[in-house]
C-alpha cells in the first residue's frame, strides 16, 4: 500500500476508534460527574486512617467513583494522604481511580469484550489486595513519614465538601455543578485521549503484527490460547508494563492500543499487564516524586510493578482454568468502522447530552459572573487541580498540536482520494 494511502488509513482508523467510543466516553463522564457532585466525600476520608480491610475497601470504592484522569487521581490521592488517610489506603485509591472507574470499563467492553471487562474488575480488586500485602510486608515507616512531610509542603489549602446531597440533587445549582464537572473532566483528559487514539490508529496501520509477536514471543497459532508456554506468559506479563510506560499514555488512551496489541498476537496476560500499567508512565511517576519524594515514588512504582505482574499471571491462569480465555481479538476494521448502527444513534444522544451539560455549565458561569461569592465555583475546582508540571504540559501541548496537524493532513488526503 502506498505511503499516503496508509497515512490516510491511519487517520481514519484513529478517528474511527474515537467515533465508536464517543458515546461511552460521554456516558461514563456524565455518570462520574454526577457521582462526584452528589456524594459528599468528607465523610469517607474519616474512615481511611488505617490499613485495615474496611479502610482499604472504602478507599477503593472512593477511587472507583472518582475522576479517571490520572493526574487528577494523583492530586486527589495526595490530598487524602495529607488529610490523614493511611498511605496504603491512599495508594489503593490511586489504583482504583485509574482501573475501576465506569468509563474505563465501558471502553474495555466495547474494544476488547466482556472477558477483558470481567478481568479488569476482578484483577483491579486483586491488584489492590496484592499491593496491600506487599506494602504491609515492606512498609518503611521512616520513608512514609518523610513522604507525609513532603506532601504537607506540596499540598494546597482546600475546603472540605460538606453538604446535603438531597438538597443538591434536587436543585438547579447541583446539576449546574454536574455540567461544570463534566466539562472539566473532558478538559483534563482530551489530550490524553487524542494522543492515545491517534497513536493506536497509526500503529494499527503502520506496525506489522510480527513486531508485536517478536516482542511478546507470540505467534498467530498460540496467541491468547490455553496452551501458551509458561515462560511466554511470564515474559508477556513482565514486559507489558515497560511497553505501557514507553507510550506515555494514561488509562483511557491505552485501551485502543491494547486492542491493537491483542490483534497483533499478544497474550491475555500481556494485555492485562499493559492495561494496568497506566500509573507507571514516566510523567505520573514524576508527579508522585513531586508529591512524596523520589524514594517514595519509586517505592510505589516497584510495588505496583510486582502487583501488576502477579495479577496478570493470576488472571491468565484463572481464565485457563475456568475455560473462558478469549481466543483471538476483535477485528480492528470493525471497531474503527463508520456505520449507521446503534453506535450512530447513541452518539447522537451523546451530542445532545453534551449540549445540555454545556448549557448547564454556561448557566453556572453566568450566575457566578453576577455573584461576587465564588465559594461553590471554588468547590468544583479543588478536587481536580492536577499539577502535572509545566514542562510536561508544554511538551504534551506541542505533541497535541502536531497530532491535530497530522490528522488534518490525513483528512485532506482522504478527501482527494475520494
Secondary structure by P-SEA (a helix, b strand, c coil): ccaaaaaaaaaaaaaaaaaaaaaaaaaaaaaaaaaaacccccccccccccccaaaaaaaaaaaaaccccaaaaaaaaaaaaaacccaaaaaaaaaaaccccaaaaaaaaacccaaaaaaaaaaaaaaaaaaaaaaaacccaaaaaaaaaaaaaaccbbbbbcccaaaaaacaaaaaaaaaaaaaaaaacaaaaaaaaaaaaaaaccccaaaaaaaacccccccccccccaaaaaaaaaaaaaaaaaaccccccaaaaaaaaaaacccaaaaaaaaacccccaaaaaaaaaaccaaaaaaaaaaaaaaaaaaaaaaaaaaaaacccccccccccccccccccaaaaaaaaaaaaaaaaaaaaaaaaaaaaacccaaaaaaacccccccccaaaaaaaaaaaaaaaaaaaaaaaaaaaac
